[in-house]
Amino acid sequence: MTLPNDLPPGTPERRGGRAAFKWPEERRRTTPSSPESAAAQGSPWETWGQRIGVTIGVAAAGAILVVPGGDGLAPEARKAFAVFVLCTGLWVTNAMPYGITALLAVASLGLSGALKPAEAYAAFGSSAIFFLIGIFLIGGALTETGLSKRLALLLLRRFEGSPFRFAMGLMLTGAFATMWMPNQATTAMLFPIAMEVATALRLRPRESQYGKLIFFSMAWGAMVGGNLTFLGSSRAALALGMLQRNAGLGISFTQWVLAAFPVVLLGLLTTPLILRAMLKPERVEFESGRRVLERAVSELGPMRRPQYLSLAIIVLTILAWVTVGGRRVDLAVIALLGAVSLFATKVLTWERAERHVYWNIVLMYGGAIALGVALERTGATRWLLDAVFGTTLQHLSPYVAILGAGLLALLLSEVMSNAAALAVVLPLAFTVGADAGASPVAMVLATSFGAGLDFIFPMSTAPNTIIFASGYLRTSDFVRLGTAMTVSSVAILALVIRFWWPVIGLLVP
């Protein structure tokens, strides 16, 4: 990605000599919303890499189908495994949109006979898909009504006392917002104010240490905070859906928060320490940044009826998740009822709402769940693990199995979408966890958290992609600071799994 040195992309337009806010609803999605959208124009090297990766994937899938039997792999399992290898190759190389690859998976499972077509379609229609759609619509209401902008600005005003306090305010605001909306939406929401402050302070793109501080604080706060609830990352819906399909279990809102709270708290405490240690101090006169915040707050005006209505509906939806969700009422049912209420009260119209439903992600999750069902039903997962590890996995402790699943998801998420990494790892994790006597709920949580700790590369997760588009960061900055953050996060996850999860009954069923 080539970024100009004189003016970073996304710099707010100038009106009358002063910068003007351009929030997501005003910018019409000029900020990248997903890694694949930002990487649409790849370099020739990336194009050839995709071609080579796709060729290898197709060849490997074909070899699995044509190699003679006798290896203990049933015909249906062989076909399911071939489709899995093909789709994993496409997801890794990003040769096609993730959603299109998912549609290919469903069609291939039905065409090959790995699953009956009706079974493949049924697996695609998981409750997780409807839960995800509900989440997108609820998050869209926060953005469209301006409620998220209002809450973000009012919270940030409390941190305008100094440059470092403002950066930490961005981090905490991002973490708080991702309790209720996906982290990519949160980062896109905060991006304009960070850009305007950076412009007002005349920070030098790629050179300013303070510029790097505010953008990393914003993205990392959203990424860390996105683990606290299953609303903060769209991959959580995929994890919940695969858990329901595999084990017939669910995770309540309270149970998820209880498991994630130490991970998030320690991550937020670690973030400023790493940033202060690895970025040189830069003297910044913050008065112009303070004026930016004051002007933005003064332009908010009083709360309007749509904001009151959306706030009430979202609060009621969350209360329902906390009190009855996952036990007496399916989480997706509550999400859909909340979304329908937003339309019934005229808070949302379909024309405005459809901008916030990322169908590429929705389709990808449906295909991933169908693949997981096929691998489990046909025994392909068991065969693969036995072929690679033999009897070694049968002697793993629950702790090692759970942590190992999280680490594998983390490694894969550095080279592919974290949702795709989750789709690849969870079918294997369920089988390994069953052998080790580990709780399937713990396997899901560890894998979901691990897939969200991909701080190292600009394209590894949507918040990283968004801040990279600012022009204030180099790829080397991501690698250097992201590696330290990733290592710290892995240590935090290992400690929480080892010492906290047994206390709340999560290590074993």
N, C-alpha and C positions, 0 to 999 in steps of 0.2 A: 504494500500500500504506500503510495507516494503522497506525502503531505507537504505543502508549501511551508517555507520558513517564515514568510512575512505575516501571514494571516491564517490562523488555524481554522479548519472547517468547523462550521457551526457557530462562528463568532456572531453574536447578535447584530441585527441590522441597526444602523444608526439613524435616529430621527432627531433632528434639531440639535445635533452635537452630543446626544446622550444615548446610551444603549437602551434598547427596549426588550423586555422579557419575551421569549417565544417558548411557551410551554407546549407540552405534547399536542394538545388540541389545536394550538395555533401554528405549530410547525409542520403539521400534517406528516408526521413520521419522517422528518429529515434525519433524525438520530437512528442509527441501526438498532433494530429490535432483536436481532439474532445473529449469531456468527455467520451463518450461511448467507444472509443478505449482505453483510459487509464484505464477504469474500467472493461476491459474485463475479468480479472481474479479476480472475487469477492471472498470475504471471505464466509465461511459457513453461517454466519449470514445474509450476503447480499443475498445469494442464497435462504435461507428460507424466508427472507423478500419478495423477488420477488414472490416466490410461494404463499405466503399468499395474497399478493397484487393482483396477477392474479386471484386467486380463488375468492376473493371478487369482482373484476371487472366482471368476468364471471357470478357469481351468481347475481349481481345487474342487469346486462344486461338481463339475463334470466328472472328475476322477472319482469322487465319492460314489457317484451313481453307477459308473461303469466297472469299477474294480470288482472282481469276482467275490462271491460271498465266502462264508467260512470263518468270518471274524466275530461271529456272535451277534451281529447287528441285523435286526429284523428289517425286511424291505421298507416298511412304513417309517421306521426310525432312520434308515439310510436316506430316504427322501427328505424327511424333516431336517436332518443334519445338513444335507446339501443346500436346502433353501436357507438355513441359518447362516452357513458360510458365505453364500452369495450375498445375502442382505447385509451381513456384517462388513464385507468388503466394500459395498456401496456406501454404507454409513461412514466407514473410516475415511474413504476417499472423498466423500461428499460429491460424488460424480453426478448424482441426481438429488433433487429435493428429498428430504427425509420422508415426507408424507407419501411421495410417489413410490419410494422404495418400500414403504409399508404396504401400499396397495399391491405392489408386485409380490410381496410375501404372502398376502392372503390369497391372491390368485394362484400362485405357485403351489401353495399347500393344497388347495382344492384340485388343481389340474394334475398334480403328481400322485394324488391319492394318499399323501401323508395324513390328511384329515379329509373327512367328507366335506364337500363345499358348505353344507349347512352348518357343520361344526366350526369351520373356519370363520364364517360370517358371524356366528353366535359369539365366538371368542372375541371378535373385533368389537362387538357391541357391549363391551364391559361397562359396568357402572362408573368406572374411573373416567371414561370418556365424557360422560354427562356431568360428572363432578368437575372435570376440567373446564368444560364449557361454562358451567355456572360460575366458577372462579373468575374466568376471563370477563364475564359480563359484570360481576360485582366490582372487579377492579376497574372496568371501563366506566362504571357509574362514578367512582371516586374521581377519575380523571375528567370526565365530561362535565360534571357539575362544578368542577373547580374546588371540591372539598379537599382533595389531596394537596393542591397548591396552597390553600389557606392554612391547613394544619402544618405543612412543611415550613412555610414562612414564619408562622407564629412561634414554632419551636426553634427555628434558627435564630430569631431575634434574641433569644436568651444566651446565645453564644457569640455575640458580636464584640465582646470585650477586647479580644486580642486575635492576631492571626491564627495562632495555634488553637485557641478555643473555637474559632470558627471552623477549622478543619475537623476538629473532634465533634463539633455540632453536626457537620455533614455526615460523619460516620454514624452517630447515634440516631440522627433523623432517618438515615437510610435503613438502619437496623430496625427501628420502630415501625417504619412504613411497611417493611417486608413481613411484618407479622400479619398484614391484612391484604397484601397484593404481591404479585410475583416480583422477584428482584430486578428483572429487566425493566419492568414498568416503573419501579421505584427509581432506578438509575436514570431512566429517560426523563422522569419527573424532575429530578434534582439537577440534571445536566445543564439546563439553561442558566440557572442561578450561579452555578460554579463557573460557567463560561463568562457570564457577565461580570462577576467579581474579578476573575482573572484578567479580563480586558480592562476593567476600571483601574486595576492595580498596575497595568502595563507590564505584566509578567512576560518574560521571553519564552516563546514556545521551545520545547526540548531542552532548554537551558535552566530555567527557573526551578530551584529546588522546592520552593513553596508551591509552585504550580503542580509539581508532581505530588506534593503532600496532599493538596486538597482533592485531586482526582482519585488518587489511590484510597484516601480515607472514604470518599463517597462510595466507590465501587466495593471495597472490602467490607464496609459496614453493611451494605445490601447483601453481599454474598454470605457473610457470617450470620447476619440476622435472619436470612432466608431459611435457615434450618429450624428456627424456633417453633413454627407452626407449619402445617401442611398447606398453608396459603402462600407461603413465601417463595416456593419454587414449583414450577409446573411438573418437575420430575416426581414430586411426592405423589401426585395423582396416579402416575404410572406405577410407582411402588405399591400403593394401596390396592390398585387393580390387580396386579400380579399376585399379591398376597391373598386376596380374596379368591382368585381363580385357583391358586395352588393349594392353599391350606384351609380355605373357607373361614378365614379370620379377618377381623378388622382392627383398626387402631383408633381409639377415641381421641378427640382433640386434647383432652387433659393428659392422656397417656403420652402423646407425642411431645407436648410441651414439657412434661416432667422429665422425659428422657433427654431432651435437647437442651434444656436450660443451662446445665454446666458447660456444655460445648460452646454455646453462644456467649455466655458470660466470660469465660476464660479467653475466648477468641477476641472479644471486644477489648479486654484488658491487655492482650498481647499486641494487638494492632498498633496502638500509638507507640509502644516500646520499640517495635521493629522500625517504624517509620522515623522515629527520632534518632535511632541508632544508625540508620543507613542513609539518611538524607542530611546533607550539611545544612546548618542553620542559615537562613537568609533574612536579612533585615527588610521588613516590609512595613510601609506606612499604611495602616489599614483604614484610615478615615474614609477614603473613597469607597472602599468595600462596604463600610458601615452605611454610607449614604445610599448605596444600591439597595440594601435590605430595607432601610427606612422608607424609601420611595415605593418599593414594591408592596410593603405592608399598607401604606397609606392609600394605595390604589385598589386594595381589596374590596372596600365597601362593606356594607352589612351582609350577613348571611341571607341567602334567598331560600324560597320554599323548596326547590329541588335539593338543595344541600341538606336542609333539615330532614326531608323525607329519606334521602339516601342514607344519611347517618343513622336514622331510626331503623331502617330496614337492615342495614349491615350489622348494627348492634344486636338486633333480634336474631339474625341469622347466626351470629357467633355464639350467642347465648344458647341457641338450640343445639349447635355443635357441641358445646361444653356439657350441656345437661343430658341430652338424649342421643346425640350423634354417635354412630358406631356401635351402639348397644341396642336401643329400641327402634331407632329410625336410621336408615341408611344415610351416609354423609351426602351422597349425590342427591337424594331426595330433598334434603334441606337446602343444598346449594341451588337446585333448580327452582324451588319454591321462592327463595330469596330473589333469584333473577327474575322470575315471573312477576313478583311484587314490584320490582323496579319499572317494569313495563306497564303494569296495571295502574300505577300512580303517575304515569307519564314522566317519570324521571328520565327514562331512556326511550329512544325510538330505535327501530331496527337500523335505520340508515346511520345513526351515530354509533350504535352498539357493535355493528359488524366490523368496524375498524379495530376492535380490541379482541376479537376472536381469531387466534392464530391457527388457521385450519391446517397448516403444514404440521404443526405440533400435534394437533388433535389426531390427524390421520396417522402420524408416526407412532403415537402411543397405542392406537388400536392394532396396528400391525405388529408391534412389539409384543403385546399381550397374546395375540394369536400365535406368534412364534413360540413364546414360552409354553403355552398350552400344548402345542404340537410336540415340542421336545420332551415334555414331561410325560404325556400320554403314551408316546411311542417308545419310551425308554432310551432315547438318544442321549439324554444328559447323563444317565447312569453309565452307558457304554463309554462315552467320552472320558469321564472321570476315571473309570476303571482302567481304560487303555493308557491314560497318561500317568496316573499316580498309583495304580495297583491297589494294594491294601493300605497304603500309607494314610489315606484320609480317614480310615476307620479308627485310627489311634489319635486323632486330633482332639484337643480339649475344646469345649464350647467357646472359650475365650479366643483361642487361636483361630478357630473357624470364623467367628464373627469379625474379628479384626482383619483377618486375611481377605474377607469379602470386601470390606471397606477399602483396603489398600489397593486391591485389584481394580475396583471401580474408579479410584483416584487415578491410577496409572493410565487406564483407558480413556478417562475423560480429558487427559492432556492432549490426546491425538484425535478425539472425536467428540461429538456432542455429549454432554453429561447424561442426557436422557437416553441416547443410544448406548452409552456405556452401561447404564442401568439395565437396559434391555438385554445386553449381552451377558452381564454378570449374574443377575438374579436367578435365572433358571439353574445355573450351576450352583449358586449359593444355597438354594433350597435343598438340593440333593446333598451337598457337603454338610449343611447344618443338620439334616436328618441323621446322617451317619454319626456326627459328633454329639448328638443330643442337645443341639443349640436351639433356642427359641426362634421360630420363623419370624416373629415380630422383631426380634433383635437383629436378625439377618437383614431384614428390610430397612430398619433404621440405620444400621451401620453402612449399608451400601448406598442409601440415599445421602447420608451425610458425607461419606467419602467421595461420592461423585461431585459434590459441591465444593470441594476443597482445591479446585484446579485454578490456582492463582498465577501459574507460571507464564502462560502464553496469551497474547492479545486475543486470539481467536478461540480460546478454550471455553469461554463462557460469555454470555451476552453482556453483563456489566463491564468486563474487560474490553470487549469490542467497542462498546459505547465510549468509554473514556479514551481509548486509543484514537478514536476519530476526532478527539479534541485537538490533536496536534501538539500537545504539551509533553507527550511521553514517547520514549524510544522503546523498541523491542527489548533492548538490553536492560532497560529499567524493569520491565516485567520479569525477565529471567532472574535478575539479581535479587530484587526485593521479593518477587513471588516465590522463589525457592525458599527463602527464609520463612516466609509466611506459611508455605505448605508444610515444611518440616515441623514448625511449631504446632500447626493444626493437627498433624498426624499424632504428635506426642500428646496433645490434649485429648484427642479421640481415644487413644489407647488407654490413658489414665481413667477417663470417664467410663469406658466399657469395663475396665478391670475393677474399679472401686465403687462406682455409683450404680451401675445397672444391676448388679446383684442385690443391692439394697432395695431397689424398687421391683425386684422379681423379674428382671428382663433377660438374664443370661440363659436360663434354661426354661422350658415350658412349665 
